Amino acid sequence: MLTGYAWSDGSALDYLHWDEGEPNSQDEICVEMYYYNERVWNDKDCNNQRGYVCKAPKSVTTKKLGR
């Protein structure tokens, strides 16, 4: 598992996008995303209510362009 964080189902993270210097606190074991700063991650206290991110299988979508 990368950096000790995991999805709520226990599976390991296979992607990281921490802000510079993050994670920086052993007491903050949840993660939030800064939407205004290149969508980077920050460790956060789990008592702070936030939205959530869902893990989904990677899919490929194609769209035919033309007239």
N, C-alpha and C positions, 0 to 999 in steps of 0.2 A: 504494500500500500504506500502511495506517495505521500509524504509529509504527515502521516498519521491520520489523515482525513479519509472518509469513505461516504458513499451514498447511504441513505437510510436503510437500504436493504442489505448493507454490509459489504457490497462489492467495492473494489478499489477504484480510485479515480484513475482515468487514463488520459486526463487532460488537466493542465494547471494554467491559471492566468492571474497569479497573485500580483498585487500592486507592489511597487518597490518597498522592501523592508518588511513585507508581510509573509507569512503570519508572524506576529510579534508578541503574542501573549499566551501563556499557558492556561490562563483562566478563560479565554475566549475560544470555545471549541466549535462554534457555528461559523458559517460563512455567509457574507452578503456580497452583492455585486454593486460597485459604483457605476451607475448608468451614465453619469456625466463625465467620466474619465476613462475612456477607452474600454469600458466594461470590465475593468480589473476587479479582482477579488480582495476582500478584507476579512480578517477574522473578527468575530463579533460574539458578545455575550448572548447565550441562547434565550435569556429572559426578555430580550427585545423582540417584539413582534415584527415580522417581515413577511414579504411574499415568498414564493418558493419557485424552485426550478425542478423540472421533471427530466429524468433520464429516459431517452428513447433510442431505439435502434437507428443507426445511420441509414439514410435512404438517399437514393439518387432520383432526382426529378428532371425530366427532360421536357423541353417545350420546342415544338417545331415552329420556326419563324418563317414567314413568307407572306405572300399577298393572297 
